[in-house]
Amino acid sequence: MLEGSKILVTGATGQVAYPLACSLAARNEVWAAARFSDPAKRQGLEAAGVRCAPVDLTSGDFSALPEDFDAVFHLAVARSGEADFDADLRANAESVGLLMAHCRRARAFLHCSTTGVYHFKGHEELVESDPLGDNHRAMMPTYSICKIAAEAVARTEARQLGLPTIIARLNTPYGDNGGWMYFHLLMMKKGIPIPVHSDAPSVYTPIHDDDILELMPRLLAHASVPAHIVNLCGQEHVSIEQWCSYMGELTGLEPKFAPTDATLESVVSSNARLREWVGRGAEVGWKEGLRRMIEARHPDWLV
């Protein structure tokens, strides 16, 4: 566990980075880099003892940040919402190299990637050596390619700078702060059909925020040159159909599914390397996690 360290967390207003920064601030000097377009998020971080530095990572201007961080958690991600590869590669890939150059004195750099970099493998488990592909094209045209490019930049800079690096491929995070499952709950509330792939069921390996907060700092011990890669995921493979049906049991809402080929296929990832490296896997069961999510966000929806 980190303690007494000077830590940078990027994308600190995001779903995963926000609770991570707040959690780390209890025992460390934590700096948060983001654009801070939501004043409430900045106020929440500062209340937790986090130092907030407005930074546009794409610009490469890091003058608001020190250069003597012990560790960096890079979780920032940008989505143009359009097929603008030039803008998204600049924001998601080039920015990684610029940030690593600024933080070259760090003892460890964690780059948060995604299991969305893998080529589809049906309902089989994906391991870190599996082929990569344009996984998210159906939903976000630039996402997978930009994430693959960002990994390549991180790997290059780790070697060029001698900066110990680990790339964590995250699979379906969720928790009290929201996530994809929460969006599905909102769709259920509004009676909107939820897309599922026609190659049913649509299976993922979700991980609760509590487990991310516990496991991600431990992964810094495995930062290396060349960079290491690990899947950061839960221990249970769960389908959209399953988690929506369970949320229906908890709330009385009825999920409606819309099978289609124009959505994501299953992304089922192995956590064997994660368990080998940190000595444990995710511990929050998906049903417990979903109940807690609804209790935290909409307790009045529970039946």
C-alpha positions in Angstrom: 0.0 0.0 0.0 1.2 3.5 -0.8 1.9 5.8 2.1 3.8 9.1 2.4 4.2 9.3 -1.4 3.7 12.2 -3.8 1.2 10.9 -6.3 -0.4 12.3 -9.5 -3.8 11.1 -10.7 -5.0 12.3 -14.1 -8.6 12.3 -15.3 -9.4 12.8 -11.6 -13.0 13.8 -12.2 -13.8 10.5 -13.9 -15.7 7.5 -12.6 -12.6 5.5 -11.5 -10.0 8.2 -10.9 -12.2 10.4 -8.6 -12.5 7.8 -5.8 -8.9 6.6 -6.4 -7.6 10.1 -5.8 -9.7 10.6 -2.7 -8.7 7.2 -1.3 -5.0 7.8 -1.9 -5.1 11.2 -0.3 -5.7 9.7 3.1 -2.1 8.6 3.4 -0.3 10.5 0.6 0.2 13.9 -1.0 -2.1 13.6 -4.0 -2.3 15.9 -7.0 -5.2 15.7 -9.4 -4.9 16.8 -13.0 -8.0 17.5 -15.0 -9.9 20.3 -16.8 -12.3 20.6 -13.8 -15.3 21.7 -15.9 -17.5 20.5 -13.0 -16.8 22.7 -9.9 -18.5 20.2 -7.6 -16.0 17.5 -8.5 -13.1 19.8 -7.8 -14.7 20.8 -4.4 -15.1 17.1 -3.5 -11.5 16.3 -4.3 -10.2 19.3 -2.4 -12.4 18.3 0.6 -10.7 15.0 0.6 -7.3 16.7 0.7 -6.4 16.4 -3.0 -4.5 19.3 -4.7 -6.2 20.2 -7.9 -4.2 21.4 -10.9 -6.2 22.4 -14.0 -4.3 20.8 -16.9 -5.2 20.1 -20.6 -3.1 17.0 -21.3 -3.4 17.5 -25.0 -1.6 20.9 -24.9 1.5 19.4 -23.3 1.7 22.3 -20.9 2.3 20.8 -17.4 3.6 24.0 -15.8 0.9 23.7 -13.1 2.4 20.3 -12.0 5.5 19.5 -10.1 8.1 17.2 -11.6 9.0 15.1 -8.5 6.1 12.7 -8.3 6.9 9.3 -6.8 4.0 7.6 -8.7 1.6 8.4 -11.5 -1.9 6.9 -12.1 -2.8 8.0 -15.6 -6.5 7.5 -16.1 -7.5 10.4 -18.3 -9.4 9.6 -21.5 -10.9 11.9 -24.1 -13.7 11.0 -26.5 -14.6 13.4 -29.3 -17.9 11.7 -29.9 -17.1 11.6 -33.6 -14.7 9.7 -35.9 -12.0 12.4 -35.4 -8.9 10.2 -35.2 -6.5 13.1 -35.4 -8.0 14.8 -32.3 -8.5 11.6 -30.4 -5.0 10.3 -31.1 -3.5 13.6 -30.0 -5.6 13.6 -26.8 -5.2 9.9 -25.9 -1.9 8.7 -27.3 0.4 11.7 -27.8 -0.5 13.1 -24.4 0.8 9.9 -22.8 4.3 10.5 -24.1 4.2 14.1 -23.1 3.0 13.3 -19.6 5.6 10.5 -19.1 8.4 12.9 -20.2 7.3 15.4 -17.6 7.1 12.7 -14.9 10.3 10.8 -15.9 11.6 11.0 -12.3 8.7 8.8 -10.9 9.4 5.4 -9.4 6.4 3.9 -11.2 3.9 4.9 -13.9 0.5 3.1 -14.2 -1.3 3.6 -17.5 -4.9 2.7 -17.4 -6.0 1.0 -20.7 -9.0 -1.2 -21.4 -9.9 -4.7 -22.4 -11.5 -2.9 -25.3 -8.1 -3.3 -27.1 -8.6 -7.0 -27.7 -9.8 -8.6 -30.9 -13.2 -10.3 -30.2 -12.8 -13.9 -29.0 -16.5 -14.9 -28.6 -17.2 -16.1 -25.0 -13.6 -17.3 -24.4 -11.4 -15.7 -21.8 -8.9 -13.1 -23.1 -5.4 -13.2 -21.8 -2.8 -10.5 -22.1 -1.0 -12.1 -25.0 -4.2 -12.3 -27.2 -4.4 -10.4 -30.5 -5.6 -6.8 -30.4 -8.4 -5.4 -32.6 -10.9 -2.6 -33.2 -13.2 -3.8 -30.4 -15.4 -0.7 -29.8 -16.0 0.4 -33.4 -19.7 -0.2 -33.1 -20.1 2.3 -30.2 -17.1 4.6 -30.2 -15.3 4.7 -33.6 -11.9 5.9 -32.4 -11.8 4.3 -28.9 -10.0 1.0 -29.4 -7.5 2.2 -31.9 -6.6 5.2 -29.7 -6.2 3.0 -26.7 -3.9 0.6 -28.6 -1.9 3.6 -29.8 -1.7 4.9 -26.2 -0.3 1.6 -25.0 2.3 1.7 -27.7 3.4 5.2 -26.7 3.6 4.1 -23.0 5.7 1.1 -23.9 8.1 3.3 -26.0 8.4 6.0 -23.4 9.0 3.4 -20.6 12.1 2.2 -22.5 13.2 5.6 -23.7 13.0 7.2 -20.3 13.8 4.2 -18.2 10.5 4.8 -16.4 9.0 1.7 -14.8 5.6 1.3 -16.3 2.6 -1.0 -16.0 -0.4 -1.0 -18.3 -3.6 -2.1 -16.7 -6.4 -3.2 -19.1 -9.6 -2.4 -17.2 -12.8 -4.4 -17.8 -16.2 -2.8 -17.1 -15.7 -0.8 -13.9 -18.8 0.1 -11.8 -19.7 1.1 -8.3 -21.3 3.8 -6.2 -19.9 6.3 -8.6 -21.8 4.8 -11.6 -20.6 2.9 -14.6 -22.0 1.1 -17.6 -24.4 -0.9 -15.5 -25.8 2.3 -14.0 -26.5 3.6 -17.5 -28.4 0.4 -18.2 -30.4 1.0 -15.0 -31.3 4.5 -16.2 -32.4 3.0 -19.6 -34.6 0.5 -17.7 -36.1 3.3 -15.7 -37.0 5.1 -19.0 -38.2 2.0 -20.7 -35.4 2.2 -23.4 -34.4 -1.1 -25.0 -30.8 -2.2 -24.1 -28.7 -3.3 -27.0 -27.2 -6.8 -26.6 -25.2 -8.7 -29.2 -27.0 -11.3 -31.3 -24.2 -13.7 -30.3 -25.9 -14.1 -26.9 -25.2 -13.7 -24.1 -23.2 -10.4 -23.9 -20.6 -11.4 -21.3 -18.1 -9.2 -19.5 -15.9 -9.4 -16.4 -16.9 -6.4 -14.3 -14.9 -5.1 -11.4 -16.3 -2.9 -8.5 -14.6 0.4 -7.6 -13.7 -0.9 -4.2 -11.6 -3.6 -5.7 -10.0 -1.2 -8.2 -9.0 1.0 -5.3 -7.4 -2.0 -3.5 -5.7 -3.6 -6.5 -4.5 -0.7 -8.7 -2.0 0.7 -6.1 -0.6 -2.8 -5.6 0.1 -3.1 -9.3 2.7 -0.4 -9.1 5.1 -2.9 -7.6 5.1 -4.6 -11.0 5.9 -1.5 -13.0 9.0 -2.4 -15.1 11.1 -1.6 -18.1 10.0 -2.9 -20.6 6.4 -2.2 -19.5 4.3 -5.0 -18.0 0.7 -5.6 -19.1 -2.1 -7.0 -16.9 -5.9 -7.4 -17.1 -7.6 -5.5 -14.3 -11.0 -7.3 -13.9 -13.3 -9.1 -11.6 -13.5 -12.8 -10.9 -17.0 -13.4 -12.2 -18.1 -13.4 -15.9 -21.5 -11.8 -16.1 -23.8 -10.9 -19.0 -25.7 -7.7 -19.7 -28.8 -9.9 -19.6 -27.9 -11.2 -16.2 -27.1 -7.9 -14.5 -30.1 -6.1 -16.0 -32.4 -8.9 -14.9 -31.0 -8.7 -11.4 -31.4 -5.0 -11.2 -35.0 -5.6 -12.3 -35.4 -7.9 -9.3 -34.1 -5.2 -7.0 -36.2 -2.4 -8.4 -39.2 -3.9 -10.0 -38.1 -2.4 -13.4 -38.4 -4.7 -16.4 -35.4 -4.7 -18.7 -36.1 -4.7 -22.5 -33.3 -6.1 -24.7 -32.7 -5.3 -28.3 -30.5 -8.0 -30.0 -28.3 -6.6 -32.7 -25.0 -7.0 -34.5 -24.4 -3.2 -34.2 -23.1 -3.3 -30.6 -20.2 -4.7 -28.6 -19.6 -8.4 -28.5 -18.6 -10.2 -25.3 -15.3 -9.1 -23.7 -14.4 -11.8 -21.2 -11.0 -11.4 -19.6 -8.8 -13.6 -17.5 -7.5 -12.4 -14.1 -5.0 -15.1 -13.6 -2.0 -12.8 -14.0 -3.6 -10.2 -11.7 -4.1 -12.8 -9.0 -0.5 -14.2 -9.4 1.0 -10.7 -9.1 -1.0 -9.2 -6.2 -1.9 -12.4 -4.4 -5.7 -11.9 -4.6 -8.4 -11.0 -7.0 -11.5 -8.9 -6.8 -13.7 -9.6 -3.8 -16.9 -7.7 -4.3 -19.5 -10.0 -5.8 -21.4 -8.5 -8.7 -24.8 -8.9 -7.1 -23.6 -7.2 -3.9 -21.9 -4.5 -5.9 -25.1 -3.7 -7.9 -27.2 -3.6 -4.8 -24.8 -1.2 -3.2 -24.7 0.9 -6.3 -28.5 1.3 -6.3 -28.6 2.0 -2.6 -26.0 4.7 -3.0 -27.6 6.4 -6.0 -31.3 5.7 -5.9 -32.3 4.0 -2.6 -36.0 4.9 -3.3 -35.9 2.7 -6.4 -35.4 -0.5 -4.4 -38.5 -2.6 -3.8 
